[in-house]
Structures are given as C-alpha cells and as structure tokens.
Amino acid sequence: MVMERRTSGTVEANGIRMAYAEAGAGDDVVLLVHGFTGAKEDFSDHLDPLADRGWRVIAPDLRGHGETSRPAGTDRYSFELMQADVEAFVDALGLPRLVLLGHSMGGVVAQHMARSDPARLRGLVLMDTTHGPSGMDPDLVEAGITLVRDDGIDALADLLALAPGVNSTAAHQRLIRDREGFAAFGDRKLRSVSGDMFRAMARQLLDRTSELESLAAVTVPTLVMVGELDAPFVRPSRDLAAAIETARRVEIRDEGPNPRCEAPGRWLEAVRSVLEVVRWARSAGGGAAAAGWGRGGAGGGARG
C-alpha cells in the first residue's frame, strides 16, 4: 500500500482554533490526545507506522498547548471544555466513529467522552492516566502554580532546565540521556503552553474526585496501558481495567510515564492489538466479548 503523505492543519472547534497532525486515510480512525503540557508531536514517531496498517491517525493540540489557541483566564480551562473541544474537532473534520487514545490528562478527557457520548467510539485506549486525583505531590504542584502565576511559564521551564529528569523515573532519565534532543523537545513543549492552562489544569488534576463507577458503562474494546515505573498511575490503571468489562491491562516493564517513547516497539504492539480487535469486531458484526477481548479474554492482566 502507498501511504498518504503526512499532513498538518488547523480547524475551528468550540470557539478556538485547534492545530493537528495526521497521516493515512480512510474510515478507520485513531485520535491521539496528549497529556498535560504535551503536544501533538508526542505521537510523531507513531503516525506513520499506524497509517501503514491502514488507519487514519490524527493528533491535535489541546487548548492552551502547542499551536492551538491559548484563551486568557484560568476559567477557560477544564476537562469539560477540553472534552467539548475534542468533540467539536471530530465534528469539524467529519470523522466517523473512532478509536480514542488519551494519555495522562488526555486520558481523563477520553474518559469524559466515553461516558457522555459513547456512540462516538469504536475503541478506547487509556494510557498512564487515572480515574481520580493525579497522585502528584501537592506541595510541588502548589509551588509550580505559584511560580507560573508570579513569573510566567518560562520561569518554571528555566528552573526545570537546571536539572532535567530530576524526580523522574529511571526510564525517563535514560531517554533524556540516550535520545538526542529529547530534553530540548520537552523544554519547547513546556514553554509553548499557556500559563493560565498550567495553573488551572494542575489544580484540577490534583483535586479531581474519582469517577470510576461511571466507567462500567463502557462497552467498546478498551486497552489500559501504563509504564510499570509510573508509580502514581499503576494502581489507578489496575482500577480502570477492573471497572471496564471490555478492558485489558498492559503494564510495560521497566518503563515510566512515556512508554510511547521509552519502549516504542512494545507500545506500538499493544496499541495495534486493540486496533485489530476493533477492526475485526466491525467486520464480523461482533463486539469486544465476541472477539475474546476484555476481562474474560486471555491476557487480561498482560505485562508488556
């Protein structure tokens, strides 16, 4: 197959301008939603490999991130607004039912969508995320919020640049050491975000209440993925997989909060596994259970 050339663009959605990157074409669509202070480029390594398998792969920048609009005021940032943005983005592009992957904060946005409008989804991937509070150190979060409020996002980036990888997992430190330009990439992403977004969403991530019980209504094939070293999200990931009847859990050995970069081969293998089930379910007219996926299927607690 001849792969479509990778493209990028912007679209009006929910009153803001959203930037996105994509590869591939067709009605088999995967939407990749980045995490807190992330960007669409977080998934750059995987757009082409997924498109090569016949998927149209789209990665947007969320509000306040990357090249998407940065509305002023902390009241312009919430999980509900980001959910509305993503839904409007899907509508603006005229996308059919799709597989939705959310990383960290993007995983919370994905859970909101799965609960409120499940008809949009053919499959769901929740990656290094949680159903409740983020598990971040409250004192560090408050210090970061205060610094950004008083001196701006660049002041926080300057501070973190003095000790890249501090307090991070061994896997992340290895990535900074071994992948040329990765630390600079993270620095650029952080400096590109809205300070108001940082302040608003850092606090909301910290103060969230659990919405685990409502996820029992999810019926599409679901993959819950977490790096084994990403301590704040391992227990929540197990809870998520247990709460969703059609979910499998994959814990990627020796990796941290960014398995798509730290273990790209194993990450891609896990994502492809659920995509193939989604594709099979449509062609066979069956659901996740018919495909042997979920808690009743082999490997429900698989470790990658």
Salt bridges, closest charged atoms under 4 A:
GLU12 OE2 - ARG17 NH1 3.37
GLU22 OE1 - ARG56 NE 2.85
ASP28 OD1 - ARG122 NH1 2.85
ASP28 OD2 - ARG279 NE 3.06
ASP28 OD1 - ARG282 NH2 2.62
GLU41 OE2 - LYS40 NZ 3.16
ASP42 OD1 - LYS189 NZ 2.58
ASP42 OD1 - ARG260 NH2 3.52
ASP45 OD2 - ARG179 NH2 2.81
ASP48 OD2 - ARG6 NH2 2.93
ASP61 OD2 - LYS40 NZ 2.67
GLU67 OE1 - LYS40 NZ 2.52
ASP85 OD2 - ARG63 NE 2.57
ASP91 OD1 - ARG120 NH1 3.09
ASP117 OD2 - ARG120 NE 2.81
GLU142 OE1 - ARG203 NH2 2.55
ASP150 OD1 - ARG149 NE 2.92
ASP154 OD1 - ARG191 NH1 3.24
ASP158 OD1 - ARG191 NH2 2.61
ASP178 OD1 - ARG177 NE 3.08
ASP187 OD2 - ARG191 NE 2.83
ASP196 OD1 - ARG199 NH1 3.30
GLU211 OE1 - HIS112 NE2 3.87
GLU211 OE1 - ARG115 NH2 3.00
GLU211 OE1 - ARG208 NH2 3.04
GLU228 OE2 - ARG303 NH2 2.52
ASP239 OD2 - HIS131 NE2 3.30
ASP239 OD1 - ARG235 NE 3.33
GLU245 OE1 - ARG295 NH2 2.46
GLU251 OE2 - ARG238 NE 2.68
GLU251 OE2 - ARG249 NE 2.88
GLU251 OE1 - ARG303 NH1 3.58
GLU255 OE1 - ARG174 NH2 2.88
GLU255 OE2 - ARG266 NH2 2.80
GLU276 OE2 - ARG279 NH1 3.65
